[in-house]
Amino acid sequence: MISEADLEMAVPVPEPTEANPFALGWRWRDGGLTALPLTQADLLWQEEGDQIVTNDYHRQDMDHLAEVLSWRVMGQGGVRVLSDHCIDFQVEGLGILGPDVVLFNGKERTWDGGRGTFPVKDMEVRPLYCFEISSPGTRPRDLRERLDQFFRAHVPVYILIDAPYGGGRRPQGIVAFQAGPDGYERLPPEPDGRVWIEVAEVWISLDGGRLACHTPAGWRIPLGHLAIRDLVEAEYAREEADERAEAEQARADTEQARADAEQARADAEKKKTERAKKRADAEKAARITEQARFEVAEAARITEQARADAESIRADEATARLAALEAELKRLRGETN
């Protein structure tokens, strides 16, 4: 997963010397009166007050990451971000660790910010992410021992930010390790090298060798509290504007739907009236046709009766003429009745 070539340094790993015993940092003793030089072994297990030598880029990027994550999880009960803290995971055989940034989820309990060691199980939380930002003095540890330590601490995702200022000959960029059955497995990176932090809904990447954080929409989150505050206010304003626009659109859609419904009702009523008129016209036409048929039949009956009457009259007239002729014939013959 991590090769020897990946571990090669472009700059020497700082080593305490007689001339510079505090090359890696120092640990306070006697209530802050005595400073003891840190060794490579001391970097594996932290104590409160340890001062580890890194560099200004490391400090700025660590603070920026902690600020951004704190902002993005704001309002999520039980989710908390700690930075530059001693973390006691309360796992048997595991000492105190000091990840640069750690993201927890669990019960929403009050934490005394004046304390330097956070007891995970006592606070009834569980780690979600641990972040380490490499520096020349800590890079070998971050690439080797941290993989074992965080896995034993039951950290599901370990994010290593190995920027060029970390001193590596082959900086790894941002690497996400996800816990598997037997250890961490290196997750394939996005094509652009970004890594998605799910619970905070933020992208992190390296830009020009420095940590860059982006919102889901792709907005780069600037450095500093005031800049983040301005971005928060701008995002809230944009969300409010979007909500207003959506509400206006919804109202317009409702009005249009109401108008469409009214038009549909009017059209239906018009069609109903037209159908009733057509039905009435058809019934009237049927009555007129029936009346005309009756009148034609009546006229035919009257005509037939007239013809029959005329025939009867002609028959009677013929009979009368015949009787008259017979009587005249008898008279001429001198016949008497």
Beta strands, then each sheet from edge to edge (+ up, - down):
strand 1: 25-29
strand 2: 34-37
strand 3: 51-52
strand 4: 80-83
strand 5: 86-88
strand 6: 101-106
strand 7: 117-119
strand 8: 125-133
strand 9: 157-162
strand 10: 173-179
strand 11: 184-186
strand 12: 195-197
strand 13: 202-207
strand 14: 210-214
strand 15: 220-221
sheet 1: 2+ 1- 3+
sheet 2: 4+ 6- 8+ 9+ 10- 11+
sheet 3: 5+ 7+
sheet 4: 12+ 13- 14+ 15-
end
